């Protein structure tokens, strides 16, 4: 084997590797953007709820909640402690219970609505996958399964979309003799006969 074929194979391998890197990097970028949108939405929910409940330092706790949103599983729990203790000191046990209810509502809305919809629109991950796969991976691999579920889904469905885009589009044809809109299909040899019958 000469030098030229080896060089050509090497260039093709590098180009394929570069393409995979770009595809994976774009999928992870979309996932990070989705995480940022989700963090902003959760922070806004915390701010609105704490402001309505008259909890001191509501904007500060909302910013912390948005930052903790990047920590899977433990992030929402960490976001709860600060405003809960503040509400307990400022408004007593009743204020603490209201913050607890707010925390539960935000967790449900984020897990069942915000994250799936944002991942679908930004990272092109179906809603059913955003709901089911993290649960399955967390059961199989624990914390690391839950941590890697979202970026892994983004990469998998990016490759799926790329594979579908490369598939040749085959036009669907109605079988001969089957009635279609505007007439009936005939075989090529029967074109003259159909013309004579129509006269």
Backbone as CSV, one residue per row, in Angstrom:
resi,resn,N_x,N_y,N_z,CA_x,CA_y,CA_z,C_x,C_y,C_z
1,UNK,0.849,-1.196,0.000,0.000,0.000,0.000,0.881,1.242,0.000
2,UNK,0.565,2.160,-0.894,1.382,3.341,-1.020,1.078,4.390,0.031
3,UNK,1.829,5.470,-0.075,1.671,6.554,0.903,0.368,7.310,0.698
4,UNK,-0.021,7.508,-0.574,-1.223,8.300,-0.873,-2.494,7.685,-0.279
5,UNK,-2.738,6.353,-0.444,-3.940,5.774,0.179,-3.937,5.894,1.704
6,UNK,-2.764,5.688,2.311,-2.677,5.829,3.764,-3.002,7.256,4.199
7,UNK,-2.473,8.227,3.446,-2.748,9.622,3.763,-4.224,9.937,3.599
8,UNK,-4.849,9.395,2.535,-6.272,9.629,2.304,-7.116,9.035,3.427
9,UNK,-6.774,7.800,3.865,-7.514,7.177,4.963,-7.332,7.963,6.257
10,UNK,-6.121,8.453,6.478,-5.880,9.246,7.691,-6.691,10.525,7.702
11,UNK,-6.754,11.197,6.559,-7.531,12.441,6.471,-9.011,12.164,6.697
12,UNK,-9.515,11.069,6.099,-10.923,10.726,6.289,-11.233,10.413,7.753
13,UNK,-10.305,9.700,8.421,-10.515,9.374,9.834,-10.552,10.634,10.684
14,UNK,-9.634,11.566,10.394,-9.613,12.816,11.146,-10.886,13.614,10.912
15,UNK,-11.359,13.637,9.656,-12.583,14.379,9.341,-13.792,13.755,10.034
16,UNK,-13.858,12.412,10.058,-14.968,11.755,10.741,-14.930,12.031,12.239
17,UNK,-13.731,11.968,12.825,-13.593,12.255,14.253,-13.989,13.697,14.550
18,UNK,-13.566,14.617,13.697,-13.923,16.026,13.883,-15.425,16.232,13.774
19,UNK,-16.053,15.502,12.855,-17.505,15.624,12.713,-18.217,15.128,13.966
20,UNK,-17.767,13.996,14.520,-18.374,13.466,15.740,-18.171,14.424,16.910
21,UNK,-16.999,15.031,16.981,-16.740,15.998,18.055,-17.671,17.198,17.929
22,UNK,-17.835,17.698,16.699,-18.721,18.848,16.491,-20.171,18.505,16.814
23,UNK,-20.605,17.307,16.412,-21.987,16.898,16.673,-22.246,16.745,18.174
24,UNK,-21.293,16.108,18.867,-21.435,15.939,20.312,-21.359,17.283,21.026
25,UNK,-20.439,18.131,20.596,-20.309,19.445,21.223,-21.558,20.295,21.036
26,UNK,-22.169,20.219,19.857,-23.397,20.983,19.615,-24.535,20.455,20.482
27,UNK,-24.609,19.126,20.656,-25.652,18.554,21.512,-25.472,18.983,22.966
28,UNK,-24.228,18.970,23.449,-23.975,19.396,24.825,-24.225,20.890,25.011
29,UNK,-23.948,21.662,23.966,-24.226,23.105,24.040,-25.723,23.338,24.163
30,UNK,-26.514,22.604,23.376,-27.960,22.730,23.470,-28.465,22.308,24.844
31,UNK,-27.865,21.251,25.399,-28.271,20.811,26.735,-27.945,21.882,27.778
32,UNK,-26.773,22.513,27.673,-26.401,23.551,28.635,-27.350,24.750,28.531
33,UNK,-27.727,25.112,27.310,-28.680,26.205,27.127,-30.015,25.843,27.768
34,UNK,-30.443,24.588,27.576,-31.687,24.146,28.207,-31.595,24.228,29.727
35,UNK,-30.437,23.855,30.285,-30.254,23.941,31.733,-30.316,25.388,32.207
36,UNK,-29.749,26.288,31.428,-29.796,27.712,31.805,-31.229,28.234,31.795
37,UNK,-31.992,27.872,30.769,-33.399,28.283,30.719,-34.166,27.720,31.916
38,UNK,-33.906,26.464,32.232,-34.601,25.837,33.360,-34.238,26.514,34.674
39,UNK,-32.951,26.838,34.839,-32.514,27.511,36.065,-33.170,28.884,36.192
40,UNK,-33.255,29.616,35.093,-33.910,30.924,35.132,-35.387,30.801,35.484
41,UNK,-36.050,29.798,34.904,-37.469,29.607,35.190,-37.699,29.243,36.657
42,UNK,-36.868,28.340,37.175,-37.004,27.945,38.573,-36.694,29.117,39.502
43,UNK,-35.661,29.896,39.179,-35.358,31.077,39.982,-36.497,32.068,39.994
44,UNK,-37.143,32.253,38.841,-38.278,33.164,38.777,-39.449,32.658,39.615
45,UNK,-39.683,31.340,39.600,-40.751,30.774,40.428,-40.466,30.963,41.917
46,UNK,-39.200,30.734,42.308,-38.828,30.938,43.710,-39.007,32.402,44.107
47,UNK,-38.567,33.301,43.260,-38.687,34.722,43.602,-40.142,35.129,43.751
48,UNK,-40.993,34.718,42.791,-42.404,35.090,42.854,-43.078,34.515,44.096
49,UNK,-42.774,33.240,44.399,-43.392,32.616,45.560,-42.928,33.211,46.872
50,UNK,-41.617,33.437,47.001,-41.097,34.007,48.252,-41.541,35.456,48.428
51,UNK,-41.624,36.193,47.325,-42.114,37.571,47.422,-43.563,37.596,47.881
52,UNK,-44.376,36.671,47.353,-45.792,36.612,47.746,-45.935,36.219,49.217
53,UNK,-45.033,35.355,49.703,-45.092,34.909,51.095,-44.383,35.868,52.053
54,UNK,-43.821,36.948,51.518,-43.141,37.965,52.328,-41.942,37.376,53.094
55,UNK,-41.178,36.544,52.397,-39.964,35.981,52.985,-38.814,36.950,52.729
56,UNK,-38.059,37.336,53.759,-36.941,38.270,53.562,-35.895,37.710,52.594
57,UNK,-35.222,38.623,51.897,-34.140,38.285,50.962,-34.618,37.369,49.830
58,UNK,-35.834,37.570,49.361,-36.386,36.710,48.308,-35.537,36.702,47.038
59,UNK,-35.064,37.872,46.533,-34.227,37.812,45.325,-32.938,37.014,45.522
60,UNK,-32.332,37.134,46.691,-31.090,36.391,46.966,-31.335,34.887,46.944
61,UNK,-32.411,34.441,47.616,-32.711,33.004,47.629,-33.091,32.509,46.238
62,UNK,-33.725,33.351,45.442,-34.082,32.952,44.084,-32.840,32.753,43.219
63,UNK,-31.860,33.641,43.383,-30.610,33.489,42.620,-29.882,32.216,43.034
64,UNK,-29.860,31.942,44.349,-29.231,30.703,44.809,-29.960,29.477,44.260
65,UNK,-31.283,29.539,44.238,-32.056,28.408,43.710,-31.749,28.171,42.239
66,UNK,-31.592,29.249,41.481,-31.237,29.107,40.069,-29.861,28.463,39.912
67,UNK,-28.911,28.848,40.757,-27.588,28.231,40.694,-27.597,26.777,41.119
68,UNK,-28.349,26.457,42.174,-28.428,25.075,42.649,-29.128,24.163,41.659
69,UNK,-29.859,24.747,40.712,-30.587,23.935,39.740,-29.642,23.136,38.850
70,UNK,-28.390,23.561,38.766,-27.408,22.823,37.967,-26.910,21.571,38.685
71,UNK,-27.250,21.418,39.958,-26.853,20.230,40.723,-28.040,19.274,40.735
72,UNK,-27.967,18.155,40.025,-29.126,17.265,39.975,-29.377,16.595,41.319
73,UNK,-30.622,16.328,41.582,-31.082,15.589,42.748,-30.972,16.392,44.044
74,UNK,-29.768,16.906,44.353,-29.571,17.610,45.614,-29.787,19.121,45.480
75,UNK,-29.730,19.657,44.265,-29.855,21.090,44.080,-31.151,21.682,44.602
76,UNK,-32.310,21.119,44.225,-33.569,21.667,44.753,-33.673,21.588,46.271
77,UNK,-33.095,20.539,46.865,-33.126,20.422,48.328,-32.283,21.517,48.965
78,UNK,-31.106,21.778,48.398,-30.254,22.844,48.925,-30.930,24.201,48.781
79,UNK,-31.682,24.383,47.676,-32.368,25.659,47.464,-33.478,25.879,48.487
80,UNK,-33.958,24.819,49.106,-35.074,24.932,50.047,-34.638,25.422,51.429
81,UNK,-33.452,25.015,51.862,-33.067,25.253,53.263,-32.993,26.735,53.611
82,UNK,-32.375,27.537,52.771,-32.200,28.961,53.081,-33.507,29.689,53.303
83,UNK,-34.409,29.703,52.311,-35.679,30.404,52.523,-36.541,29.762,53.605
84,UNK,-36.409,28.446,53.828,-37.205,27.795,54.867,-36.799,28.286,56.257
85,UNK,-35.481,28.352,56.502,-35.010,28.835,57.804,-35.352,30.312,57.982
86,UNK,-35.200,31.094,56.914,-35.532,32.521,56.997,-37.017,32.722,57.289
87,UNK,-37.869,31.955,56.621,-39.311,32.074,56.864,-39.666,31.629,58.269
88,UNK,-38.976,30.611,58.777,-39.230,30.147,60.143,-38.883,31.225,61.158
89,UNK,-37.780,31.916,60.926,-37.373,32.982,61.855,-38.288,34.201,61.725
90,UNK,-38.643,34.563,60.506,-39.410,35.790,60.286,-40.906,35.610,60.528
91,UNK,-41.453,34.475,60.097,-42.912,34.309,60.129,-43.372,33.123,60.968
92,UNK,-42.461,32.431,61.590,-42.845,31.328,62.447,-43.095,30.041,61.676
93,UNK,-43.724,29.085,62.354,-43.959,27.761,61.774,-44.880,27.831,60.561
94,UNK,-45.828,28.738,60.578,-46.736,28.872,59.446,-45.982,29.292,58.195
95,UNK,-45.060,30.227,58.329,-44.256,30.644,57.188,-43.397,29.511,56.662
96,UNK,-42.855,28.701,57.570,-42.045,27.549,57.160,-42.886,26.568,56.344
97,UNK,-44.105,26.302,56.795,-44.976,25.366,56.079,-45.343,25.886,54.698
98,UNK,-45.561,27.182,54.605,-45.871,27.760,53.289,-44.683,27.613,52.327
99,UNK,-43.477,27.823,52.825,-42.288,27.647,51.976,-42.133,26.187,51.583
100,UNK,-42.460,25.266,52.485,-42.404,23.844,52.164,-43.382,23.501,51.041
101,UNK,-44.586,24.062,51.121,-45.568,23.841,50.050,-45.072,24.437,48.736
102,UNK,-44.484,25.627,48.807,-43.924,26.261,47.606,-42.830,25.394,46.997
103,UNK,-41.970,24.854,47.839,-40.900,23.980,47.356,-41.467,22.757,46.635
104,UNK,-42.468,22.110,47.227,-43.073,20.947,46.581,-43.710,21.293,45.250
105,UNK,-44.389,22.430,45.184,-45.028,22.839,43.936,-43.994,23.107,42.846
106,UNK,-42.891,23.785,43.209,-41.855,24.086,42.221,-41.195,22.811,41.719
107,UNK,-40.934,21.865,42.611,-40.316,20.605,42.200,-41.215,19.851,41.222
108,UNK,-42.504,19.808,41.498,-43.435,19.100,40.614,-43.537,19.797,39.264
109,UNK,-43.700,21.116,39.273,-43.826,21.856,38.015,-42.552,21.742,37.186
110,UNK,-41.402,21.818,37.848,-40.136,21.735,37.123,-39.910,20.339,36.552
111,UNK,-40.184,19.316,37.356,-39.909,17.957,36.904,-40.866,17.453,35.848
112,UNK,-42.128,17.841,35.930,-43.131,17.310,35.016,-43.461,18.230,33.851
113,UNK,-43.085,19.495,33.947,-43.453,20.443,32.888,-42.255,21.189,32.314
114,UNK,-41.537,21.931,33.172,-40.487,22.818,32.663,-39.355,22.050,31.985
115,UNK,-38.737,21.112,32.704,-37.595,20.400,32.133,-37.943,19.642,30.853
116,UNK,-39.033,18.841,30.829,-39.348,18.147,29.571,-39.614,19.082,28.400
117,UNK,-40.360,20.158,28.634,-40.700,21.075,27.542,-39.453,21.817,27.058
118,UNK,-38.617,22.280,27.982,-37.406,23.007,27.589,-36.441,22.089,26.851
119,UNK,-36.278,20.854,27.329,-35.407,19.902,26.636,-35.944,19.576,25.251
120,UNK,-37.256,19.534,25.123,-37.852,19.235,23.811,-37.602,20.379,22.828
121,UNK,-37.738,21.605,23.291,-37.604,22.750,22.401,-36.146,23.109,22.121
122,UNK,-35.282,22.915,23.110,-33.898,23.366,22.963,-32.964,22.242,22.537
123,UNK,-33.032,21.108,23.223,-32.118,19.999,22.937,-32.753,18.922,22.072
124,UNK,-34.019,19.103,21.658,-34.711,18.169,20.766,-34.864,16.789,21.378
125,UNK,-35.057,16.738,22.673,-35.277,15.474,23.374,-36.776,15.323,23.602
126,UNK,-37.378,14.197,23.203,-38.818,14.022,23.417,-39.200,14.098,24.893
127,UNK,-40.413,14.515,25.151,-40.861,14.683,26.526,-40.867,13.353,27.267
128,UNK,-41.288,12.270,26.588,-41.345,10.975,27.268,-39.954,10.529,27.714
129,UNK,-38.928,10.822,26.902,-37.570,10.440,27.271,-37.070,11.257,28.456
130,UNK,-37.406,12.549,28.492,-36.989,13.392,29.610,-37.615,12.953,30.928
131,UNK,-38.785,12.325,30.869,-39.465,11.886,32.082,-39.017,10.498,32.532
132,UNK,-38.841,9.567,31.593,-38.626,8.166,31.937,-37.153,7.820,32.117
133,UNK,-36.301,8.269,31.182,-34.899,7.842,31.183,-34.148,8.255,32.449
134,UNK,-34.279,9.506,32.953,-33.575,9.828,34.204,-33.969,8.927,35.375
135,UNK,-35.251,8.542,35.434,-35.682,7.654,36.514,-35.029,6.280,36.376
136,UNK,-35.019,5.748,35.159,-34.421,4.431,34.941,-32.923,4.436,35.225
137,UNK,-32.215,5.462,34.745,-30.774,5.529,34.964,-30.442,5.734,36.436
138,UNK,-31.269,6.507,37.151,-31.018,6.692,38.580,-31.235,5.395,39.350
139,UNK,-32.189,4.579,38.913,-32.406,3.287,39.567,-31.268,2.314,39.288
140,UNK,-30.700,2.401,38.097,-29.629,1.467,37.727,-28.252,1.916,38.220
141,UNK,-27.978,3.231,38.130,-26.632,3.723,38.430,-26.598,4.750,39.551
142,UNK,-27.730,5.018,40.179,-27.754,5.939,41.311,-27.548,7.387,40.893
143,UNK,-26.726,8.088,41.687,-26.506,9.523,41.463,-25.905,9.795,40.097
144,UNK,-24.936,8.963,39.673,-24.261,9.221,38.403,-25.206,9.012,37.225
145,UNK,-26.131,8.065,37.348,-27.114,7.894,36.286,-28.007,9.098,36.130
146,UNK,-28.433,9.670,37.276,-29.262,10.877,37.222,-28.471,12.070,36.724
147,UNK,-27.185,12.133,37.095,-26.342,13.258,36.679,-26.108,13.267,35.176
148,UNK,-25.907,12.087,34.599,-25.549,11.999,33.178,-26.748,11.800,32.264
149,UNK,-27.947,11.656,32.834,-29.113,11.334,32.004,-29.405,12.426,30.981
150,UNK,-29.476,13.676,31.422,-29.860,14.769,30.515,-28.844,14.997,29.396
151,UNK,-27.532,15.156,29.694,-26.592,15.333,28.572,-26.501,14.114,27.675
152,UNK,-26.650,12.916,28.250,-26.618,11.705,27.426,-27.801,11.667,26.472
153,UNK,-28.962,12.054,26.948,-30.135,12.113,26.072,-29.939,13.121,24.946
154,UNK,-29.362,14.270,25.279,-29.131,15.295,24.256,-28.217,14.769,23.150
155,UNK,-27.157,14.053,23.519,-26.227,13.509,22.525,-26.889,12.408,21.706
156,UNK,-27.614,11.513,22.360,-28.255,10.396,21.650,-29.250,10.898,20.611
157,UNK,-30.085,11.848,20.992,-31.103,12.313,20.046,-30.511,13.250,18.995
158,UNK,-29.360,13.842,19.271,-28.673,14.597,18.228,-28.169,13.651,17.133
159,UNK,-27.602,12.505,17.538,-27.155,11.516,16.552,-28.351,10.897,15.822
160,UNK,-29.440,10.733,16.540,-30.639,10.186,15.898,-31.153,11.138,14.816
161,UNK,-31.190,12.428,15.134,-31.635,13.406,14.145,-30.687,13.459,12.960
162,UNK,-29.371,13.345,13.233,-28.392,13.361,12.141,-28.559,12.135,11.250
163,UNK,-28.790,10.973,11.860,-28.988,9.766,11.066,-30.226,9.836,10.202
164,UNK,-31.293,10.418,10.755,-32.514,10.556,9.959,-32.333,11.539,8.808
165,UNK,-31.536,12.580,9.031,-31.330,13.560,7.966,-30.534,12.988,6.802
166,UNK,-29.737,11.935,7.065,-28.926,11.336,5.997,-29.662,10.228,5.255
167,UNK,-30.804,9.780,5.790,-31.549,8.732,5.110,-32.181,9.274,3.842
168,UNK,-32.046,8.558,2.719,-32.670,9.038,1.472,-34.184,8.995,1.585
169,UNK,-34.800,10.043,1.103,-36.258,10.121,1.147,-36.839,9.387,-0.059
170,UNK,-37.596,8.339,0.210,-38.213,7.540,-0.850,-39.664,7.960,-0.985
171,UNK,-40.061,8.466,-2.134,-41.462,8.883,-2.289,-42.405,7.694,-2.204
172,UNK,-43.484,7.877,-1.501,-44.481,6.823,-1.359,-45.403,6.812,-2.581
173,UNK,-45.584,5.625,-3.158,-46.422,5.493,-4.334,-47.620,4.612,-4.016
174,UNK,-48.749,4.969,-4.575,-49.940,4.160,-4.397,-49.872,2.971,-5.352
175,UNK,-50.130,1.753,-4.879,-50.056,0.577,-5.762,-50.990,0.708,-6.953
176,UNK,-50.601,0.142,-8.108,-51.460,0.209,-9.302,-52.816,-0.409,-9.035
177,UNK,-53.854,0.260,-9.539,-55.204,-0.236,-9.370,-55.919,0.301,-8.156
178,UNK,-55.181,0.942,-7.235,-55.816,1.471,-6.029,-56.286,2.895,-6.282
179,UNK,-57.490,3.188,-5.831,-58.078,4.497,-6.069,-57.320,5.556,-5.284
180,UNK,-56.966,6.653,-5.936,-56.290,7.772,-5.305,-57.077,9.033,-5.594
181,UNK,-56.650,10.131,-4.977,-57.351,11.398,-5.175,-57.222,11.852,-6.625
182,UNK,-58.317,12.058,-7.266,-58.298,12.591,-8.629,-58.309,11.552,-9.713
183,UNK,-58.384,10.248,-9.382,-58.419,9.254,-10.444,-57.967,7.905,-9.962
184,UNK,-57.426,7.111,-10.869,-57.013,5.749,-10.571,-55.704,5.466,-11.280
185,UNK,-54.775,4.809,-10.555,-53.504,4.471,-11.169,-53.672,3.319,-12.147
186,UNK,-52.931,3.370,-13.253,-52.952,2.297,-14.237,-51.527,1.916,-14.549
187,UNK,-51.357,0.719,-15.045,-50.024,0.264,-15.412,-49.564,0.978,-16.672
188,UNK,-48.233,1.047,-16.885,-47.745,1.768,-18.081,-48.308,1.209,-19.376
189,UNK,-48.484,-0.130,-19.477,-48.986,-0.714,-20.713,-50.446,-0.458,-20.946
190,UNK,-51.150,-0.079,-19.877,-52.581,0.139,-20.036,-52.959,1.567,-20.306
191,UNK,-51.965,2.427,-20.530,-52.260,3.839,-20.766,-53.080,4.034,-22.028
192,UNK,-52.699,3.313,-23.128,-53.442,3.467,-24.369,-54.844,2.925,-24.262
193,UNK,-54.988,1.782,-23.524,-56.304,1.187,-23.378,-57.220,2.117,-22.564
194,UNK,-56.667,2.721,-21.520,-57.475,3.642,-20.716,-57.893,4.858,-21.536
195,UNK,-56.980,5.283,-22.447,-57.306,6.438,-23.288,-58.465,6.092,-24.239
196,UNK,-58.411,4.839,-24.797,-59.476,4.442,-25.725,-60.803,4.267,-25.022
197,UNK,-60.736,3.761,-23.751,-61.975,3.557,-23.013,-62.615,4.873,-22.633
198,UNK,-61.767,5.909,-22.490,-62.311,7.189,-22.095,-62.975,7.923,-23.224
199,UNK,-62.757,7.506,-24.457,-63.351,8.192,-25.611,-64.794,7.764,-25.840
